[in-house]
Amino acid sequence: MPFLLDASPDKTALRTLARQRRRALAVTQRIQAQAEVASILQQRIARHGWRRIAGYAAVASELDLSPLYAQLDVELALPAIEDAGLMQFRRWQPGEPLVPGPFAIAQPDRLAVVIEPHAFDAVLLPLLGFDGRGVRLGSGAGYYDRCFAFRCRQTGPVLIGVASPSSSSTPCRWIPGTSASTPSSASAAGRTSAVRLSRPERSDERPMSSKRAQRYWLMKTEPDGFSIDDLARRGREPWDGVRNYQARNFMRDEMKPGDGVLIYHSACATPGVAGIAEVASDSYPDPTQFRRNSKYFDESSRPDEPRWWLVDVGFVRKLDRLIGLDELKALPALEDSPLVRRGNRLSVLPLTAAHWRAILAQEKKNP
């Protein structure tokens, strides 16, 4: 039976006890638990069609899921601790070498592709114990809590805690209010192990959203750094580096997946609208604000209270021709648009449906 958190508020003592019980497992119990968890996870991944999964590299007495990873036909990633002490996820496939990381945990090399936390369908994370509400007791460093702090504001990937079986058949009680870590809701996985889901399952594992009319936006980018052609090659891109509060508020509070986006080339010889994209994600914290080696690093921003937010932008198509700023200024339909207003330097602007139609109608006209 999985180890449940004791009534003691001393989480250090709880962790010590949980590790002792986990280390005391017989080899046959551990093998059985790993097989049961792998079977349940494999069925769940297939049932929901998850294509991008974050796993973990087992250390010490944690359940080893590497046999499961070898059987999955998905994009995998493993956690890695950066020099700044923050956790990121790096793409990895079974058989690729791992390098030693902090706490003696193996992790992908720093040259591996980084996948942002919001982009996963599901995340498998080890746990030492959990309470009756499914609140996870981790190892105490807080990496997962900080990495997925954005889920307090919005939906994110399904978090699945993997619990080892306990040598004790009698679970202890946990006093509500002494929460330990990332919340989850229970889903038992056999008699000797447990898999914990971050929220009750639905048929598609996706959040229900209220219906809302599509909105339209214009997002500026300097083509020397990132152009519509770059977006076309990548297909989807986090719109990071925005450091204006009003532009941030548009992305954080008002943009929704499916909103239309006009990509505008700025700070170049011929500024203008170059292509069409769409908002491809809910908003989430801009990870560059926490990276010391990034020009967008913000020392005053904290993972538990992020200052800067972004959305992913997905490519739709490049326009047949660039619609220049002078041409846009001549459109009567844009007289009330901040785009043509003198002195407006916002990199993210709202558009009305009339603005959107008027701009795109110019594409087939001679300038």
Secondary structure, DSSP 8 states (H G I E B T S, - for coil): -B-B--S-S-HHHHHHHHHHHHHT--HHHHHHHHHHHHHHHHHHHHHHT--EEE-----TTS---HHHHHH--SEEEEEEE-TTS-EEEEE--TTS--EE-GGG-EE--TTS-EE-GGG-SEEEEEESEE-TT--EE--SS-HHHHHTGGGGTS---EEEEEE-B-S-SS-----TT---SS--EEEE-SSS-EEEESS---SS-----------EEEEEE-TTTS-HHHHHHHSEEE------HHHHHIIIII--TT-EEEEEE-SSSS-EEEEEEEE-S--EE-GGGG-TTSTT--TT-BTTB---EE-EEEEEEEEEEEEEHHHHHT-GGGTT-GGGSTT---SEEEE-HHHHHHHHHGGGS--
